[in-house]
Amino acid sequence: MVVVSVPAEVTVILLDIEGTTTPIAFVKDILFPYIKENVKEYLQTHWEEEECQQDVSLLRKQAEEDAHLDGAVPIPVASGGDLQQTIQAVVDNVYWQMSHDRKTTALKQLQGHMWKAAFTAGRMKTEFFADVVPAVRRWREAGMKVYIYSSGSVEAQKLLFGHSTEGDILELIDGHFDTKIGHKVESASYRKIADSIGCSTNNILFLTDVTGEASAAEEADVHVAVVVRPGNAGLTDDEKTYYNLITSFSELYLPST
């Protein structure tokens, strides 16, 4: 088994979600298809609610900003009997954004609210890789703090950890960051995270499956290990030799344990 020693100055483990703690297949085959299959019904059911109206106006604002983009879908303001037409425009806009893998706050917010309804109703549960929860428990026993940094909203992250096949494991997480703090491929984001936690960047070990994120974190003087999981994108030979690679969290060796 590969063993990667965690540097002695590390006091914080920062975790990505998709492809690191959770199989990409769960996200691709369950979470996102759920949105596509249910967005129209969700909008029709919740349309009159304030939260839904806020989501729609945020999507409309985003659509206005996207107006110059090829294939962008505008969202008209509902008037009179045009409600179904407006709902269909929102659905088409969501489809368009998802097909281009957009990570806009507007899209993430609606998705987060839809997942919240699904998780709370027990319609889905998060799957974690088998090594994740035992490792997080071990790290916390060793005095480490554990944070999440994902492009999914903080609200969505809390849902994932609060409704899993392992039960509610939110208590194991010290805090959550999403792209509101900055994008994951920008080194400034990792400095802001360190400031927010109240530690130095070199007190953090970041685990991710995306080398672009690993590189940005390293630029900020954060320690990095790249997680290789089934279904993740392949790495180049250079990336394989350059980065510390792990296939399981159990391969991380804490000097203090």
Secondary structure, 3 states (H helix, E strand, C coil): CCCEECCCCCCEEEECCECCCECHHHHHHHHHHHHHHHHHHHHHHHCCCHHHHHHHHHHHHHHHHCCCCCCCCCCCCCCCCCHHHHHHHHHHHHHHHHHCCCCCHHHHHHHHHHHHHHHHCCCCCECCCCCHHHHHHHHHHCCCEEEEECCCCHHHHHHHHHCECCECCHHHCCEEECHHHCCCCCHHHHHHHHHHHCCCHHHEEEEECCHHHHHHHHHCCCEEEEECCCCCCCCCHHHHHHCCEECCHHHEECCCC
